[in-house]
Amino acid sequence: MFRPLFPALVPKAVDPFWFPVDKPCLDESEISALEADYNNWAQSVGDKDNAIVPIGKTAQEHYDEEEEEEEEEEVDDESDTNDDELDTDMVDDRDSADDIYLERSLRVNTAVIEG
């Protein structure tokens, strides 16, 4: 039998320890349980420090600001109904295309003369 004098230092193309062919698969029930655990963990991380009061404020000041923000949001919701009327007024106030063209040409001409 032929034995080489020196060992082969080149690694194998595929190492069986790196790429196991018969890797055991998880059942659907195990996967869904792991997903549920992960979702619960992610939710707990998000809710963990939700009620912390900012530094330099008392708890009452913090909650008063939250109530004011909620009231402002309600007022903003009511004011959205008037936006449509304002948009149509702004469309009527725009200059015509001829006026815009004249203004641009005047700017270009004055820039050329000054430059």
SVG drawing of the C-alpha trace seen along z (x, -y; Angstrom):
<svg xmlns="http://www.w3.org/2000/svg" viewBox="-64 -94 72 96">
<polyline fill="none" stroke="black" stroke-width="0.4" points="0.0,0.0 1.2,-3.5 1.7,-5.9 2.8,-9.5 5.9,-10.6 4.3,-13.9 0.7,-14.6 -1.7,-16.5 -2.0,-20.0 -4.9,-20.9 -8.2,-20.8 -11.1,-18.8 -13.5,-20.5 -16.4,-19.9 -15.9,-19.4 -18.6,-17.1 -18.5,-18.9 -19.3,-22.2 -22.1,-20.9 -24.0,-18.1 -26.3,-16.5 -28.8,-14.9 -29.4,-17.9 -32.5,-17.3 -35.4,-19.5 -37.8,-21.0 -41.5,-20.2 -44.1,-22.9 -45.3,-22.8 -41.8,-23.5 -41.3,-26.3 -44.6,-27.9 -43.7,-27.7 -40.3,-29.3 -42.0,-32.0 -44.5,-32.7 -41.7,-32.9 -39.8,-35.3 -42.8,-37.5 -43.6,-37.6 -40.0,-38.5 -40.0,-41.3 -43.2,-42.7 -41.8,-42.7 -38.7,-44.5 -40.9,-47.2 -43.1,-47.6 -40.3,-47.3 -39.6,-51.0 -42.7,-52.5 -43.7,-54.4 -40.4,-56.0 -40.6,-59.7 -37.9,-61.9 -35.2,-63.3 -36.0,-66.7 -39.7,-66.4 -42.2,-65.2 -44.6,-62.4 -47.5,-64.9 -45.8,-67.2 -45.1,-64.3 -48.7,-63.1 -50.0,-66.7 -47.9,-67.0 -49.3,-63.8 -52.9,-65.0 -52.1,-68.3 -50.6,-66.4 -53.8,-64.3 -55.9,-67.4 -53.8,-69.0 -54.2,-65.9 -58.0,-66.1 -57.9,-69.8 -55.6,-68.9 -58.1,-66.3 -60.9,-68.8 -58.9,-71.4 -58.2,-68.9 -61.7,-69.5 -60.8,-73.2 -57.6,-72.2 -59.6,-71.4 -61.0,-74.8 -57.6,-76.4 -56.1,-74.3 -58.6,-75.5 -58.0,-79.1 -54.2,-78.7 -54.7,-77.2 -56.7,-80.4 -53.9,-82.7 -51.1,-81.1 -49.6,-83.1 -50.2,-82.1 -47.5,-80.4 -46.8,-83.5 -46.1,-85.5 -43.7,-82.8 -41.9,-82.8 -41.5,-86.6 -40.1,-86.6 -37.6,-83.9 -36.4,-85.6 -36.0,-88.9 -33.9,-87.1 -31.7,-85.5 -31.3,-88.8 -30.3,-90.7 -27.8,-88.0 -26.2,-88.1 -26.0,-91.9 -24.5,-92.0 -22.1,-89.1"/>
</svg>
